[in-house]
Amino acid sequence: MTREEFEERVRDAGKITVKDQELAGVDIIWEGEMRRRDMIEYLAGKMEGFVIYGDVRVWGNNYYRKPSIVAPVRYRDEWAVDDFTYLRGITDKDIKVPLTGPYTMAEWCFNECYGSKRELVIALAEAEREEVERLVRAGAGYIQIDEPAIPTRPEEIDIAEEGVEIVTGGSSAYFGIHICYGDYSKIFPGILDFPVDQLTLEFANKEFVDLEWMGEYSFADEDLGLGCIDVHTRRVEKVGDVKRAIGRALEKIDPRELYVNPDCGLKLLPRSIAFEKMRVMCQAAKELRDEL
Ligand SMILES: [Zn+2]
């Protein structure tokens, strides 16, 4: 396959993903990260300072090509501007651009260059800041910083916050921070001080237990992205169950400050199941909107 043929297939796959989301009723979409084999290797490949020695096992029989930072990190190629521009041309839906956050990049790479985690996070955040500025110039209004590593080392939350401040500071975009697979009680209330507009969290996989204690906090400065679809099971949720879960969140949070989303990306599910799950989520949200 030539490079051109490959590029055409990537675009076709993105178009299918967009159409699926439109048909399911999703309001804010992305193209499915077609170019990203994983959330670390792809961005590492766009910056100076990284090498990849080989595969590292993450869970079960899944591996990722864990990069190592061997020289100062510098921004080199654009990360997502091209995909954003392409998407803007084929859909009228709102677009959310996901970028792996600087803390998670630092935590999930080997560090053979910087003297401290903080120095590394700052260098990565400055590179990410460059991408954010380019995205905003291209018209992007909603950027999601993916930071699943934060709850794994809650003692370093200040370093993570400093990174996010550099990425978002002074930008006109709406920023979400997405954190999945962790013990949220370890990062509250500190996470509420992060300079973002939305916390996008996982709830369905934990049967919404976190809503009980999280509702005690004021979400005055942030919207909540409620993960209400479990991406770790092929069982498709029932509309009524998802409505009840969203209803529990609405007891604590103003509907104007509540977004609904899957717990995390759907990429490990078969396409037909991912579609059904999105459709159920959107139907539940629509029915609740009508009732409100
Ligand atoms: Zn996630």
Boltz pocket constraint, residues with backbone or C-beta under 6 A from the ligand:
constraints:
  - pocket:
      binder: B
      contacts: [[A, 148], [A, 178], [A, 179], [A, 180], [A, 263], [A, 264], [A, 265]]
      max_distance: 6.0
